[in-house]
Amino acid sequence: MVCGGGLDDWIPDQARNDGKDSDKGLFMALKKGWMRRVVGRVVVSAGLVWLALWMLEWGLASRMAASGAYTPKMAQTLAAFPKAMARLGAAAWVARDMPQTIRFYRLTVSRDPLNLGAWLTLAEAEEQAGNPGQAREILTYVHQQGERTLRWTWSETLLALDLEEYDRVWDNLNRLIKAQRHTNDALQLAHALSAGEPGGVAARLDTANLGVYLSWLMRWGWLDAALAVAAEMDRQGVPDSALRAGLAHRLLGRKQVPEAMALLGVPPGQVTHPGFETESAGQGFDWRISSRPDKGWQVERVTGTARQGSHAMAVAFSGQKNSSFAHLSQIVPVTPGATYALTAWWKGEGLTTDRGPFIEVYGYDRKGLHIKGPERVGTWDWEKVSLDFSVPDGCHAVVVRLSRRPSRKLDNKIEGRVWVDDFRLELLS
C-alpha cells in the first residue's frame, strides 16, 4: 500500500477524462430541458394572453349584441351573433335596402341555419332584388325543413304566392286548414285565388277540408257558393248532415225554400216529427221551440199524456203574465197552388182568461195565406183540429204554429196547460 497520496492519485488518466466528458453531457442535457420548459411556459402564457384577449373581445361584442347599441358599420365585429345580424337585416328591410338586407340575412343563416324566419326574409329580399331563382331555392329548403311544423307555413305560403308557386300555395293552405291554423286567412286566400268560384276552391281543397270551407261560406252569408260546395261534397261522397241542416236553415232564413228542400230532400207536405217522438233539431224544416218561464210560459216535450205514441208537446202558462205566445212552430214545404188539410190533436187543462191558445197556418215566403183555428179555454180531452187552406202561387212553404194573443180584459193573466200531438198535412187537390 502506498501512503500519503490523494484520491486523484488512485484514478487512472482515462477514467479522469471520461468523467469530464460525462459532466459536459449532463450539463447540455440540463440546458436543453431548461430551454424546453422556458419555451413551453412562453407558449402557454402567450396562449392564455390570446385567450384572455379573445374572451374580452367576445364579451364586449356579446354585450354590444345584447344591448342592440350598434350600427351596420359594426357588422364585421358582430358577425358571430346571428340575432344581431338579423336585427340589422330587419332594419335594412324596413329601409328597403335589399343588398344590405341580403348581406345581413346571409350572415344570419350562415350562423343559424334553422332560423326559418330569417331564411324567408332572405328569400323575399332576393325576390325583391330580382333573383327569383335563389328565392325559389330558399323556399324549397324552408318547405322541407318546415314539414313537421306550421310556425312558418303562412309566411312561406305568402312568399310562394309572390313567386307564383301555386301548387305549394295550395299544399300549404290544405295543411293550415286541416290543422286549424290561420284558418280564416287561408280560406280567404283560397277563395280569392279562385276568383270567388267555390267550385274552383272545392276542386283544390282536400276532402277533409270541404266541410270547413262550407262552414266558412255560411258564416259570410255566401249561401249560393255554399250550395255549390255541398254539391261537391255529395260528388266526393262526404255527406255531413249537420252542415246540410245548418245550410238549409240559413237558406230558409232568406226564404230560399226550394233550395232548402232540394238540399235536404224534403218533399212538399211533409211535417217533420209530427208526433214529437224524437227531439227537434230546432232549425230547418223542424219544430222551432222556445221556453221562457220569465214570460209566463214554458214549453216541454213530455211523456205520459200523448194522444198516441209516447210523447207530446206541452205548453204551461204560469198565471203570472198576460202572455203573448207564438213559440212552437214549424216551416212546412208545400206545392204552390195546391189545397191541403192540416190536422192536429190537442188537449187542455185549466186554461183561464177569455183568450186561449189556437193553431194557425200562414204563408212563409209569400203573403196571402192566413187561417186560424178556434181559441180554447178551460179543460177538454184530446180533440182533433182541422184547417183546410189553398196555397197561393209562388208560395213554397207555410208556417204551422200554436199561438195565444194577449187579452184586453182586467183578468188577463193566463194559467193552465195545453198539449198538442200528431200534426198531419194532407194534399186535397
Sequence and secondary structure as in RCSB ss.txt:
>XXXX:A:sequence
MVCGGGLDDWIPDQARNDGKDSDKGLFMALKKGWMRRVVGRVVVSAGLVWLALWMLEWGLASRMAASGAYTPKMA
QTLAAFPKAMARLGAAAWVARDMPQTIRFYRLTVSRDPLNLGAWLTLAEAEEQAGNPGQAREILTYVHQQGERTL
RWTWSETLLALDLEEYDRVWDNLNRLIKAQRHTNDALQLAHALSAGEPGGVAARLDTANLGVYLSWLMRWGWLDA
ALAVAAEMDRQGVPDSALRAGLAHRLLGRKQVPEAMALLGVPPGQVTHPGFETESAGQGFDWRISSRPDKGWQVE
RVTGTARQGSHAMAVAFSGQKNSSFAHLSQIVPVTPGATYALTAWWKGEGLTTDRGPFIEVYGYDRKGLHIKGPE
RVGTWDWEKVSLDFSVPDGCHAVVVRLSRRPSRKLDNKIEGRVWVDDFRLELLS
>XXXX:A:secstr
   S  GGGGS HHHHHHHHHHHHHHHHHHHHHHHHHHHHHHHHHHHHHHHHHHHHHHHHHHHHHHHT   GGGT
TTTTT HHHHHHHHHHHHHTT HHHHHHHHHHHHHH TT HHHHHHHHHHHHHTT HHHHHHHHHHHHHHTTT  
TTHHHHHHHHHHTT HHHHHHHHHHHHHHTSSHHHHHHHHHHHTTT HHHHHHHS GGGHHHHHHHHHHHT HHH
HHHHHHHHHHHT   HHHHHHHHHHHHHTT HHHHHHHHT  TT  SSTT  S   SSSSSEEE  BGGGTEEEE
EEES  SSSSEEEEEEEESSS   EEEEEEEEE  TT EEEEEEEEEEEEE SS   EEEEEESSSSS EEE   
  EEEEEEEEEEEEE  TT  EEEEEEEE    SSS   EEEEEEEEEEEEE  
